[in-house]
Amino acid sequence: MSESIKTEKAGTATAVAEPATKTGSTPDAVNTKTGAAGGAEAERIDLPVTGMTCAACARRIERGLARQPGVARAAVNFATARATVEYDPAVTDGGRLVETIRETGYDTAGAARASFVVDDSARPAGSGQQLEKHLKALRGVVGAHFNLGTMEVRVDYLPNEVDARAVRRRVEEFGYRVREAAGEDPAGAEDAQEAARAEEYRSLRRKFFVAALLSLPVLVVAMSHGRVEFLNFAGSNWFQLALTTPVVFYSGAQFYRGAWAALRHRSADMNTLIATGTGAAYLYSVAATVAPHLFAATTNSAAGHSAAGAHMSAPVYFEAASVIIALILLGRLMESSAKGRTNEAIRRLLKLQPKTARVVRDGREVDVPVEEVAVGDLLVVRPGERIPVDGVVEEGASAVDESMLTGESMPVEKAAGAQVFGATINKTGSFTLRATKVGRETALQQIIRLVEEAQGSRAPIARTADVVSGVFTPVVISIAIITFVVWFVVAPEETRFTMALVNFVSVLIIACPCALGLATPTAILVGTGRGAEHGVLFKGGEALEAARSLDTVVLDKTGTITRGRPVLTDVIAAAGFDENELLRLAAVAERGSEHPVGEAIVRAAEERGLRAGGRAARFNAVAGHGVEAEVEGRQVLIGNPKLLRERGVVNGDSNDGNGAGRGGFDARAAALAGEGKTAVFVAVGGQFAGVLAVADEIKPESAEAVRVLRSQGLEVVMVTGDNRSTAEAVARTVGIERVLAEVLPEGKAAEIGRLRGEGRRVAMVGDGINDAPALAAADVGIAIGTGTDVAIEASDVTLVGGDLRGVATAVALARATVRTVRQNLFWAFVYNALGIPVAAGVLYPLTGWLLSPMLASAAMSLSSVSVVANSLRLRRWRAASGRV
């Protein structure tokens, strides 16, 4: 599923905690005309928005949506390109909200279309308008049109909320019989939004390559300044005009459209700055090319030369227009690429959902689409299959891998009466379950909802350039107009128009936001590249800025601090048994077992070179307790104390100095659990033989990573779904003081929310599917690269090699990069603060100096070079202390 256009009842109570809104989020626009916000009748819709270029765009869409009748709340997230709207369905609908976004100058993506031809002979009493209204009342339908002439019904719907089958049933409920379906539930409909984003990226790429290809020769000609003879030909201005015009009207068209849209809504944004600067440079240059005699005398006079000796040509600034457009398109291209990966997490989560389910109907097993499973249905699940829906085991027993929920590698034994969850994996036996939750109520869908909500609440990075542009642009334009008026009044009559125009253009050119536009992307480009060299992948500038201000790091245990795979740690033989023989017998009994504990025992025997070939006779897995088998004529029991007691094995209190039985089975298990280990008891021939301990091994670099993070002033917290004794044992080993144990996925997201509610800036580090909601809810989600794809896509930062010390590297690099961004922005603003008055002619009464457009263009280029040079200093950055 692509980033969803999603509707749901606002305020509906669920069992999953909602993550706290991230600090610094864009304030929601609220419409006080309706009281539906948060009420039982209000609905929420999430609409992906295309065409946004800055935070000002998001604010403009918010205002437009908030003004609509029936809208209680509107929030637009620039980072995730999503508009979240709470509205009264009795007053407005999704289709009207989509139209509002389009009227504001933007668009949406993600809707699919289904077409049905209905039987004319089965015409119901209702009119076509009533059918359309009936269809629009179905949640997920944003538009419906019924053509009475052709008897065709066309419906636009949101594929992640409703499918064409449900729409068809809705048509038939009204009374029509569908005779033909065309375009019903087209393949890939759920990826319509991603297709739109991909097309947007390809369009940006085409425009950038056109701009870069045509701007290069213009830049070469312009920078020669007549010093290269063969470039100083008579028609050079016309040559530059011919190359620049396609750049302006094709590659740069989106900036001018955006500026016009902002003007119509009485606002200004980065598009306004770009369009004003490049447009002024282009129009002035066109005029100077077409009528050079109007400008030659003025510019030569301003430069201190005689007009008589000058060529009848005026300097032009086509390179300012074309190169700026090319550079800003490059930044937009990189931003589009990063945004395109935002919702991979949602698609990967959906891929975990089985497509079909084996349902028992009329005494037979029938495979049906999982969407058709109803609460109360009986389903059969075989070994190796994913469980289709949430339910309760009716018959049979098995071990189920619930790592996608708990993050723990140990399968959970399931018997009659046990609860199982959709998308988890059945490992060993077959069983029958009764469905209790289907569709959007399953645990998997709850996780998906958590990720969606956490991502939707994430505010865009505070882009200083975008915020300031709302004030900066009107000020610059006002200064340019004042400059024109003053010079038109005070200059000599014969040159007052040309001097006023030249100084007007000089102000606009020197104020062009090239340096301002490059300040952030160049630093981020170098910083993220440097991070990649150290195995730290940032998804964009948002992650860098957020990582800079972190003060708390929450580490998942399994797969993050530990390796995520159980290994044998101890072999403690009872009296009369040898350690190697004990391990060998256990390995033979467990040979072929799919349980991770059994696999760990077999691996350990093989590593010691023990002869554990062949298989045991009369093997039997005792659900929830262990296994029993006959090995070389002796009965071998492997499992928990209860299994051994039920088979008549005597408690080991009186065993010898090995201590295997000291304190009894339960006491020994508790002691090992205190060390973070799981105890497995073994009996051979009815006699207690010893204890095998299995644990999830701690990564050797974990303790050092915790030490480095604490040296950076960060508090380190561990969160896990494992039991408290095991969690605390692991925490002590690596030097973590605060432990959050026995926490399920929704609890992890809630814990992150609580920490953020304390005013902390929190990073979550994890590797499992179960960590995805917490990764999305944190200020910065950091995924271990060796973990699941879902965790990686839900995060902001990925550690490629799985080395926890990369977290410290990410924080240190983020701090250095954001510091560079601030330096760039400071110098860009200082440049404008000093350059604009000079260009306006403030110094002319005192010194006689005027800043020609040529010098203004050079100054503008110099400011850009200084910003890029400062960003390139990051290439010399070295990794944080303690990083190898």
NUPARO-181591 format. One record per residue (C-alpha): y, x, z; residue in three letters. Coordinates in steps of 0.5 Angstrom, whole numbers, plus 500, padded with zeros to 3 digits. Layout:
BEGIN
YXZALA...
END
This chain:
BEGIN
500500500MET507503498SER513502503GLU512495504SER517489503ILE515486510LYS516479513THR514477520GLU516472525LYS521476529ALA520476537GLY513474536THR509477542ALA504482541THR499487545ALA502493542VAL509496545ALA515497540GLU517504540PRO524505542ALA530505537THR532513536LYS538516539THR544516534GLY541510530SER546506525THR548500529PRO546494526ASP550489523ALA550482526VAL552476523ASN555471529THR554465525LYS547464527THR543464533GLY537465530ALA536472532ALA530474536GLY529466536GLY522463535ALA524460528GLU527467526ALA523471521GLU524478519ARG524481512ILE524489510ASP526490504LEU526497500PRO533499497VAL534503491THR540506489GLY543509496MET546516496THR549516502CYS550513509ALA556509507ALA552506502CYS547503508ALA553501511ARG556497505ARG549493504ILE549492512GLU556488511ARG554484505GLY547482508LEU550480515ALA556476511ARG550471509GLN549464512PRO543464516GLY542472517VAL542474525ALA541481524ARG542486518ALA540494519ALA540499513VAL536505514ASN538510509PHE533515511ALA527510509THR531506504ALA529500508ARG534494510ALA531490516THR534483516VAL532477521GLU534471518TYR533463519ASP528461514PRO531454514ALA538457511VAL536462507THR530466504ASP527473502GLY530471494GLY537470496ARG537477501LEU534480495VAL540477490GLU545479496THR543487495ILE543487488ARG550483488GLU552489492THR551494487GLY544496489TYR537494488ASP530493491THR523495489ALA516492491GLY515485488ALA509483484ALA509477479ARG503472478ALA504467473SER499461472PHE499455467VAL497449470VAL493443467ASP498437465ASP493432466SER493433473ALA501432474ARG502430482PRO508426484ALA513431486GLY518434481SER518442479GLY524443484GLN519441490GLN514445487LEU518451487GLU521450494LYS513449496HIS512456494LEU518459497LYS516456504ALA510461503LEU511467507ARG512473502GLY514469496VAL521471494VAL522467488GLY519461484ALA520458477HIS516452474PHE517451467ASN515444465LEU515445458GLY510450458THR507448465MET507455467GLU509457474VAL512464475ARG512467482VAL515473485ASP511475491TYR511481496LEU504484495PRO503487502ASN505480505GLU501475501VAL496476494ASP496472488ALA490468491ARG494465496ALA499463491VAL494460487ARG492456493ARG499454494ARG500451487VAL493447488GLU495445495GLU501441491PHE496438487GLY496442480TYR490445477ARG490452475VAL488452468ARG489459466GLU492465470ALA496471467ALA498477471GLY495475477GLU495480482ASP496486477PRO492492479ALA497497483GLY502491485ALA502494492GLU505500489ASP510497485ALA515500490GLN512507489GLU512506482ALA520505482ALA521511486ARG517515482ALA521512476GLU528514480GLU526521481TYR524522473ARG531519471SER534524476LEU530530473ARG532528466ARG539527468LYS539534472PHE536538466PHE541535461VAL547537465ALA544544467ALA542545460LEU549543457LEU553546463SER551553462LEU555555456PRO561551458VAL561555464LEU560562460VAL566560456VAL570558461ALA569564466MET570569460SER578567460HIS579570454GLY576577456ARG570576451VAL573576444GLU567572440PHE568566446LEU575566445ASN575562438PHE580557436ALA576551437GLY573553444SER576547448ASN573542443TRP566546444PHE567545451GLN569537450LEU563536446ALA558539451LEU561536457THR562529455THR554527455PRO554530462VAL559526464VAL557519461PHE550520461TYR548525467SER554523472GLY554516470ALA551514477GLN557517480PHE562513477TYR558506477ARG557508485GLY565509486ALA566503482TRP562499487ALA565502493ALA572500490LEU570493489ARG568493496HIS574496498ARG571503501SER569510499ALA563514499ASP561521496MET561518490ASN568516490THR569524491LEU565526486ILE568521481ALA575522483THR574530482GLY570530476THR573525473GLY580528474ALA578534471ALA575531465TYR580527463LEU586532464TYR581537460SER581531454VAL588530454ALA589538454ALA584539448THR587533444VAL595534446ALA595541448PRO603542447HIS604537452LEU601542457PHE602549455ALA609550456ALA608547463THR602551465THR605558462ASN611556466SER608555472ALA604562472ALA610565470GLY610566463HIS614565457SER612559453ALA614562447ALA609567447GLY603563449ALA598560444HIS599552443MET593551448SER592549455ALA587551460PRO582546461VAL577545466TYR571542463PHE566547467GLU569543474ALA566537471ALA560539468SER557544473VAL559540479ILE555534476ILE549538475ALA549541482LEU550535486ILE544532481LEU540538484LEU541536491GLY539528489ARG533531486LEU531534492MET532529497GLU529524492SER523528492SER523528500ALA524521501LYS518519496GLY513522501ARG516517507THR510512507ASN504516505GLU502514512ALA502507511ILE498508504ARG493512507ARG492508513LEU490502509LEU485506505LYS481506512LEU480498511GLN474497508PRO474492502LYS468488503THR464486509ALA457484510ARG457476513VAL451472515VAL452465512ARG446460511ASP441466514GLY443470508ARG447477508GLU453476503VAL458481501ASP465478501VAL472481500PRO474483507VAL480478506GLU475472506GLU472474513VAL474469518ALA474469526VAL467467529GLY464470522ASP457474524LEU457481520LEU452486519VAL454493520VAL449499518ARG449506519PRO455510516GLY459504514GLU466503517ARG467496521ILE470491517PRO474487523VAL475487530ASP469484534GLY464484539VAL457486538VAL452480538GLU445484537GLU443491536GLY446498539ALA450504536SER454510537ALA461508534VAL466514532ASP473511534GLU477517533SER482514529MET484510535LEU483514541THR483521538GLY477523542GLU471526538SER466523542MET463517539PRO462511544VAL456508545GLU456500543LYS451495546ALA451487546ALA457485549GLY461491547ALA468491543GLN468494536VAL474495532PHE476495524GLY476501520ALA472505526THR465508523ILE458506525ASN454513526LYS447511528THR444504529GLY445497526SER448492529PHE451485528THR458483531LEU462477531ARG469477528ALA475476534THR481479530LYS482479522VAL487481517GLY494483521ARG491482528GLU486488527THR487494531ALA488498524LEU494493522GLN497494529GLN497501528ILE500500521ILE505495524ARG507501529LEU508506524VAL512501520GLU517499526GLU518506528ALA520509521GLN524503520GLY528504527SER529511525ARG536512523ALA539517518PRO541524520ILE549524521ALA551527515ARG558529517THR560529509ALA559522508ASP562520514VAL568523513VAL569522506SER570514508GLY577517510VAL578524506PHE577520499THR583515500PRO587521504VAL586526498VAL588520493ILE594518497SER596526497ILE595526489ALA599520488ILE605522493ILE605529489THR605526482PHE611522485VAL615527488VAL614532482TRP616527477PHE623525481VAL625533483VAL622537477ALA627538471PRO627532466GLU624535460GLU618538464THR617533470ARG612529467PHE607535465THR609538472MET607532476ALA601531472LEU599538473VAL600538480ASN597531481PHE590534478VAL591541482SER590537488VAL584533485LEU581539483ILE581543489ILE579537493ALA573536489CYS567536494PRO563541491CYS563546497ALA562539501LEU556537497GLY553544498LEU554545505ALA548541507THR543542502PRO544549501THR542551508ALA537546508ILE534549502LEU534556504VAL532554511GLY526550509THR524555504GLY524560510ARG520555514GLY514555509ALA514562509GLU512561516HIS507556515GLY512550518VAL514545513LEU520540514PHE520534510LYS528534510GLY534535513GLY533529518GLU527533521ALA531540521LEU537536525GLU533532530ALA529539532ALA535543533ARG537538539SER530537542LEU529538550ASP521535551THR515537547VAL509532548VAL502535546LEU496531544ASP490534547LYS484533542THR485537535GLY492540538THR491544544ILE483544543THR479545537ARG477537536GLY470539536ARG465539542PRO461546543VAL456548548LEU459552554THR454552559ASP447552560VAL444552567ILE437552568ALA433549574ALA428553578ALA422554573GLY426554567PHE429559562ASP436558559GLU434560552ASN427555553GLU431550556LEU436550550LEU431551545ARG427544547LEU434540547ALA435543540ALA429541537VAL429534541ALA437533538GLU435536531ARG438531526GLY442527531SER449525528GLU452525535HIS457530536PRO454532543VAL447533539GLY450537534GLU453542539ALA447543542ILE443545535VAL449549533ARG449553540ALA441554539ALA442557532GLU447561534GLU443564539ARG437565534GLY433560538LEU427557534ARG429550534ALA426548527GLY422542526GLY423535529ARG421531535ALA416526535ALA417519538ARG424520538PHE428514541ASN436514542ALA437510548VAL444506547ALA449509552GLY445513556HIS442519551GLY435520547VAL428521549GLU423525545ALA416528545GLU417536543VAL411540543GLU407535547GLY412534552ARG417529554GLN424531553VAL430527556LEU437529555ILE442524557GLY446522563ASN443521570PRO442514570LYS437515564LEU433521568LEU433516574ARG430510570GLU425515567ARG423517574GLY426524574VAL427526582VAL434528584ASN435535584GLY438536591ASP433541593SER433546587ASN434553588ASP440558587GLY442556580ASN445550583GLY443546578ALA442540583GLY446542588ARG450535590GLY445531586GLY446529578PHE453525580ASP456531584ALA454536578ARG457532573ALA464531577ALA464538578ALA463540571LEU468534569ALA473537573GLY473543569GLU474539563GLY467539561LYS462533559THR455534563ALA448533559VAL442533564PHE435535561VAL428533564ALA422536561VAL415533562GLY418528568GLY421534571GLN429536572PHE430542567ALA437543568GLY444542565VAL448543559LEU455543559ALA459541552VAL467541552ALA472541547ASP474548546GLU481550547ILE485554542LYS486561544PRO494561542GLU495554546SER497558552ALA502562549GLU505557545ALA506553551VAL509559554ARG514560548VAL516553548LEU518553556ARG522560554SER526556549GLN528551555GLY523545553LEU519541557GLU512541555VAL508534556VAL500533555MET498526552VAL491524551THR486518551GLY481522555ASP479521562ASN484524567ARG480530570SER478533564THR485532561ALA488536568GLU483541567ALA485543560VAL493542562ALA492547568ARG488552563THR494552558VAL500552563GLY502544562ILE504541569GLU506534566ARG499530564VAL499523561LEU491521561ALA487515558GLU493513554VAL491509547LEU495509541PRO500504543GLU500507550GLY502514546LYS508510542ALA510507549ALA510513553GLU514517547ILE519511548GLY520511555ARG521519555LEU527517550ARG529512554GLY530517560GLU535520555GLY531526552ARG530528545ARG522528544VAL518531539ALA511529539MET505534536VAL499531534GLY493531529ASP489524529GLY490517526ILE491515533ASN497519534ASP501516527ALA505511531PRO507516537ALA509521531LEU513516528ALA516514534ALA519520537ALA525524535ASP521529531VAL514528529GLY510534528ILE503534525ALA498539526ILE496541518GLY489541520THR489534522GLY488528518THR493526512ASP495520516VAL498524521ALA501529517ILE505523513GLU507520519ALA510526521SER517530520ASP514537520VAL507540519THR504546521LEU500548516VAL495553519GLY494548526GLY497554530ASP501551536LEU506557536ARG509554530GLY512548534VAL517554537ALA518557530THR520550528ALA525549533VAL528556533ALA529555525LEU532548526ALA537551531ARG539557526ALA539552520THR543547523VAL548552526ARG549554518THR550547516VAL556546521ARG559553519GLN559551512ASN562544513LEU567548517PHE569552512TRP569547507ALA574543511PHE578548512VAL578550505TYR581543503ASN586543509ALA589549506LEU588548499GLY590541498ILE598543501PRO598549497VAL596545490ALA601539492ALA607545492GLY608545499VAL610553498LEU614552492TYR621551496PRO620557500LEU616562495THR616559488GLY609559488TRP605553484LEU597553484LEU595551477SER589547476PRO586554473MET587557480LEU585551483ALA578551480SER577558481ALA579557489ALA574551488MET568555485SER570561491LEU569556496SER562554493SER560561493VAL562562500SER558556502VAL552558498VAL552566501ALA553563508ASN546559507SER543565504LEU543569510ARG538565513LEU533569508ARG534574514ARG532569519TRP526572523ARG520567527ALA521566534ALA519571540SER512570541GLY510568534ARG505573530VAL
END
